[in-house]
Amino acid sequence: MQKNNGPIASKEQTAGTRGCRVVILGTGGTIAGTAEDASDNVGYRAAQLGVEQLVGAVPALAAFQLETEQVAQLDSKDMDFETWRRLALRVEAHLARPEVAGLVITHGTDTLEETAYFLQRLLAPQKPVVLTAAMRPATALQKDGPQNLLDAVTLALDGRAGGVLLAFAGQVHSAEQVRKVHSYKLDAFASVDGARLATIEEGQVRWLGWPPVAQAGLGTSLVSALTPNVWPRVEIVMNHVGAQGSVVRTLVAQGLVDGLVVAGTGNGSLSASLEAALREAQDAGVCVWRSTRCDAGPVTASAEALPSAGALSPVKARIELLLTLLQNQTQARAA
């Protein structure tokens, strides 16, 4: 673990009883990526630089009390359960330290919204845990990572912040609401139904609203002892024109799935063929939830329909279902 013992942050930044130290956990991603050509924003290799190098490339960060720790070094398209488990335990350990005001996690953009939701549901932290990332590699002519990292540290020190958040392109989003909505633009993230929390402007956080009251965290004990091969198997299927149930039936017949989230059209609507297969899966003991492939809006619950995932996106509904199945397993072992 590396330490940067810069000046103590201002009173405004450290409101309340929080400490004034920020721990930055690195997991790789584009923010740590490099390309041979500085003009190349696409043909790069992610996760090449360590978190200490990322911090060292932002001179303004020398003014803060920081620690860095490399938890993983991967492209976030390859994020896995074991890294999630290890990351959650490290976040929990640092949050318990009184001198720590908050945490920053550098991450790839592809699965950032999933990691953010996973951490929020497990930990529901009172202190801020701020994820940040970049759409361009660290070698780009106009890199976005350094400003995003500086903004994330600023947010982690803001006494009004709490929970798992994303600081990206000058915007602040909650773990529950944020989604990646563009494949290439620098402002690639948005919040469902416009639920943006704040902006970060010239080193100052301007709050636009307060985060909703979050559910209590489930606790890291749910995953702390898990090995990768014992996590529940939850897959996502999608409704579309001509959707059939063959994929669902194959997964169930081969014993490859414990839960299914279906990304329905509109308000969670399903083709007759796909719905029939999903009901067969449910009868066979597979837990099935309906979500929507729409960018925003909930799926209305109905006694006649398959269970609704509410306003969760398909990928976040998958995480919620996975955690629900883990809880069920834990309760069954305790009975």
C-alpha positions in Angstrom: 0.0 0.0 0.0 1.3 3.4 -1.0 0.7 6.6 1.0 0.7 10.2 -0.1 0.8 12.4 3.0 -0.3 15.7 1.5 -1.9 18.6 3.3 -5.1 18.0 5.3 -8.2 18.7 3.3 -10.4 21.7 4.0 -13.0 21.8 6.8 -15.7 22.0 4.1 -14.5 18.9 2.5 -14.3 16.9 5.7 -17.7 17.9 7.2 -18.9 15.8 10.1 -16.7 13.3 12.0 -15.0 11.7 9.0 -11.3 11.5 8.6 -9.5 13.3 5.7 -7.8 10.4 4.0 -9.0 8.9 0.7 -8.0 5.3 -0.3 -7.9 4.7 -4.0 -8.3 1.1 -5.1 -7.2 0.2 -8.6 -8.9 -2.5 -10.7 -7.6 -1.7 -14.2 -9.8 -0.6 -17.1 -9.3 2.0 -19.9 -8.3 4.6 -17.4 -5.1 2.5 -16.9 -4.8 1.6 -20.6 -2.1 2.5 -23.0 -1.7 2.7 -26.8 1.4 2.9 -29.0 0.0 6.0 -30.8 -1.3 8.9 -28.7 -3.9 9.6 -31.3 -5.4 6.1 -31.0 -8.4 6.1 -28.7 -9.6 2.7 -29.7 -6.7 0.4 -30.4 -5.3 0.3 -26.8 -4.7 -2.3 -24.2 -6.6 -1.8 -21.0 -5.2 -2.2 -17.5 -1.5 -1.6 -18.2 -0.7 1.1 -15.6 -0.9 0.7 -11.8 -3.1 2.9 -9.6 0.0 4.6 -8.2 1.0 5.7 -11.7 -2.5 7.1 -12.3 -2.3 9.2 -9.1 1.2 10.3 -9.9 0.1 11.6 -13.3 -2.3 14.1 -11.7 -0.2 16.8 -9.9 -3.3 18.3 -8.1 -3.7 15.1 -6.2 -0.5 15.8 -4.3 -2.6 18.2 -2.2 -4.6 15.4 -0.7 -3.9 12.6 1.9 -4.1 9.5 -0.3 -3.4 5.8 -0.1 -3.3 3.5 -3.1 -3.9 -0.2 -3.4 -4.0 -2.4 -6.5 -6.9 -4.9 -6.0 -7.0 -6.2 -9.5 -5.6 -5.4 -13.0 -8.1 -6.3 -15.7 -10.3 -5.1 -18.5 -13.7 -4.7 -16.9 -15.3 -6.9 -19.6 -13.5 -9.7 -17.8 -14.7 -8.7 -14.3 -15.5 -11.9 -12.3 -17.0 -13.0 -9.0 -13.7 -13.6 -7.3 -12.6 -10.0 -8.0 -15.9 -8.7 -6.8 -15.5 -10.7 -3.5 -12.0 -9.5 -2.9 -12.9 -5.9 -3.8 -15.9 -5.9 -1.4 -13.8 -7.1 1.5 -11.1 -4.5 0.8 -13.7 -1.7 0.6 -15.3 -2.9 3.9 -11.9 -3.0 5.6 -11.0 0.6 4.6 -14.4 2.0 5.4 -14.0 0.8 9.0 -10.9 3.0 9.5 -11.9 6.3 11.2 -9.2 8.3 9.4 -10.7 7.4 6.0 -13.2 9.9 4.6 -14.1 7.8 1.6 -12.8 5.5 -1.1 -12.2 5.8 -4.9 -12.2 2.8 -7.2 -10.7 3.1 -10.7 -12.6 0.7 -13.0 -13.3 0.0 -16.6 -16.6 1.4 -18.0 -18.0 -1.8 -19.5 -19.2 -3.4 -16.3 -18.8 -0.4 -13.9 -22.6 -0.1 -13.3 -22.7 -3.8 -12.2 -19.8 -3.5 -9.8 -21.3 -0.3 -8.4 -24.7 -1.9 -7.7 -23.1 -5.0 -6.2 -21.1 -3.0 -3.7 -24.1 -0.8 -2.8 -26.3 -3.8 -2.1 -23.6 -5.6 -0.1 -22.3 -2.6 1.9 -24.8 0.3 1.7 -21.9 2.5 3.1 -22.5 5.7 5.0 -19.2 7.0 3.7 -18.8 7.6 -0.1 -17.4 4.9 -2.3 -16.8 6.6 -5.6 -16.1 4.7 -8.8 -14.5 6.4 -11.7 -13.1 5.5 -15.1 -12.2 6.8 -18.5 -13.3 6.4 -22.1 -9.8 7.2 -23.4 -6.5 5.5 -22.4 -3.9 7.2 -20.3 -1.7 7.8 -23.4 -4.4 9.7 -25.3 -3.8 13.3 -26.5 -6.9 14.4 -24.7 -7.3 11.9 -21.9 -10.3 12.1 -19.6 -9.0 9.9 -16.8 -7.0 12.5 -14.8 -9.9 14.9 -14.4 -12.3 12.1 -13.6 -9.9 10.8 -10.9 -9.4 14.3 -9.4 -13.2 14.7 -9.4 -13.7 11.4 -7.7 -11.3 12.3 -4.9 -13.1 15.6 -4.5 -16.4 13.8 -4.2 -15.0 11.3 -1.7 -14.1 14.2 0.6 -17.4 15.9 0.4 -19.1 15.6 3.8 -22.6 15.4 2.1 -21.7 12.4 0.0 -22.5 8.8 0.9 -23.2 5.4 -0.6 -21.7 4.0 -3.8 -21.5 6.7 -6.5 -20.0 7.3 -9.9 -18.0 10.5 -10.7 -17.6 10.7 -14.5 -17.4 13.6 -17.0 -18.2 16.1 -14.3 -21.4 14.3 -13.2 -22.3 12.3 -10.1 -24.6 9.3 -10.3 -25.9 6.8 -7.8 -25.2 3.1 -8.1 -28.9 2.2 -8.3 -29.6 4.6 -11.3 -26.5 4.8 -13.4 -26.1 3.1 -16.8 -23.6 3.3 -19.6 -25.5 4.7 -22.5 -22.9 5.4 -25.1 -20.1 3.2 -26.6 -17.6 6.0 -27.4 -18.5 9.5 -26.1 -16.7 10.9 -23.1 -20.0 11.5 -21.2 -20.9 7.8 -21.6 -23.0 7.5 -18.5 -26.5 8.7 -17.5 -29.0 8.2 -14.7 -32.4 6.5 -15.2 -35.2 9.1 -15.5 -32.7 11.9 -15.3 -31.8 11.1 -11.6 -28.4 12.8 -11.7 -27.3 13.7 -8.2 -24.7 16.4 -8.6 -22.1 18.1 -10.9 -18.4 18.7 -10.1 -17.3 22.1 -11.3 -13.8 23.5 -10.8 -13.2 21.3 -7.7 -16.5 22.0 -6.1 -19.5 19.6 -5.8 -22.8 21.2 -6.6 -25.6 18.9 -5.4 -28.8 18.9 -7.5 -30.7 16.6 -5.2 -30.3 14.1 -2.4 -29.8 10.3 -2.9 -32.9 8.2 -2.2 -32.9 6.2 1.1 -31.1 3.0 0.2 -31.8 -0.5 1.4 -29.6 -1.8 4.2 -26.5 -3.6 3.0 -26.6 -7.4 2.9 -23.1 -7.7 4.4 -19.9 -9.2 3.0 -20.4 -12.4 5.0 -22.7 -13.4 2.2 -19.8 -13.7 -0.2 -16.6 -13.7 1.9 -16.1 -17.5 1.9 -17.4 -18.2 -1.6 -15.3 -19.8 -4.3 -16.0 -18.9 -7.9 -17.7 -22.2 -8.7 -20.4 -22.0 -6.0 -22.0 -18.7 -7.0 -25.5 -19.1 -8.3 -25.8 -19.3 -12.1 -28.0 -16.5 -13.3 -28.4 -15.7 -17.0 -30.1 -13.0 -19.0 -32.3 -13.7 -22.0 -34.1 -11.1 -24.2 -37.5 -10.7 -25.9 -37.3 -9.6 -29.5 -39.1 -10.2 -32.8 -39.4 -14.0 -33.3 -38.1 -14.8 -29.8 -38.4 -18.5 -29.0 -37.9 -20.5 -25.8 -35.2 -22.9 -27.1 -32.3 -21.2 -25.3 -34.3 -21.2 -22.0 -35.2 -24.9 -22.4 -31.6 -25.8 -23.2 -30.2 -24.1 -20.1 -32.8 -25.8 -17.9 -32.4 -29.2 -19.5 -28.6 -29.2 -19.0 -28.8 -27.9 -15.5 -26.9 -24.7 -16.4 -29.0 -22.1 -14.6 -30.4 -21.3 -11.2 -32.1 -18.0 -12.1 -33.1 -16.2 -15.2 -33.7 -12.5 -15.9 -35.6 -11.8 -19.0 -35.2 -8.4 -20.7 -38.7 -7.9 -22.0 -40.0 -5.4 -24.5 -41.8 -2.3 -23.2 -43.4 -3.0 -19.8 -41.7 -6.4 -19.6 -43.8 -8.0 -22.4 -42.8 -11.4 -23.7 -43.6 -13.4 -26.8 -45.9 -16.3 -26.2 -43.2 -18.8 -27.0 -40.6 -17.3 -24.7 -43.1 -16.8 -21.8 -44.1 -20.4 -22.1 -40.5 -21.6 -21.8 -39.9 -19.3 -18.8 -42.9 -20.6 -17.0 -41.7 -24.1 -17.6 -38.3 -23.1 -16.1 -40.1 -21.6 -13.1 -42.1 -24.8 -12.6 -38.7 -26.7 -12.7 -37.4 -24.6 -9.8 -35.6 -21.9 -11.7 -36.2 -18.4 -10.3 -37.4 -16.1 -13.1 -37.7 -12.3 -13.0 -38.9 -9.9 -15.7 -37.0 -6.7 -16.5 -37.2 -4.4 -19.6 -34.8 -3.7 -22.4 -36.0 0.0 -22.3 -33.5 2.5 -20.9 -35.8 3.7 -18.1 -39.0 2.9 -16.3 -40.2 0.0 -14.1 -41.9 -3.2 -15.0 -45.3 -3.2 -13.5 -46.0 -6.1 -11.1 -49.0 -8.3 -11.9 -50.4 -11.4 -10.2 -50.9 -12.9 -13.7 -47.4 -12.2 -15.0 -44.0 -13.5 -14.1 -42.3 -11.7 -11.1 -41.2 -8.1 -11.8 -37.7 -6.8 -11.2 -39.1 -3.3 -10.6 -37.0 -0.5 -12.1 -33.8 -2.5 -12.2 -32.0 -2.8 -15.5 -31.5 -6.4 -16.7 -27.8 -6.5 -15.5 -28.7 -5.0 -12.1 -31.7 -7.3 -11.8 -29.3 -10.2 -12.4 -27.1 -9.1 -9.5 -30.2 -8.6 -7.2 -31.4 -12.1 -8.2 -27.9 -13.6 -7.6 -27.7 -12.1 -4.2 -31.3 -13.3 -3.4 -30.3 -16.8 -4.3 -27.2 -16.6 -2.2 -29.4 -15.4 0.8 -31.7 -18.4 0.2 -28.8 -20.8 0.2 -27.4 -19.3 3.4 -30.8 -19.6 5.1 -31.3 -23.2 3.9 -27.9 -24.2 5.3 -28.8 -22.6 8.6 -32.2 -24.4 8.9 
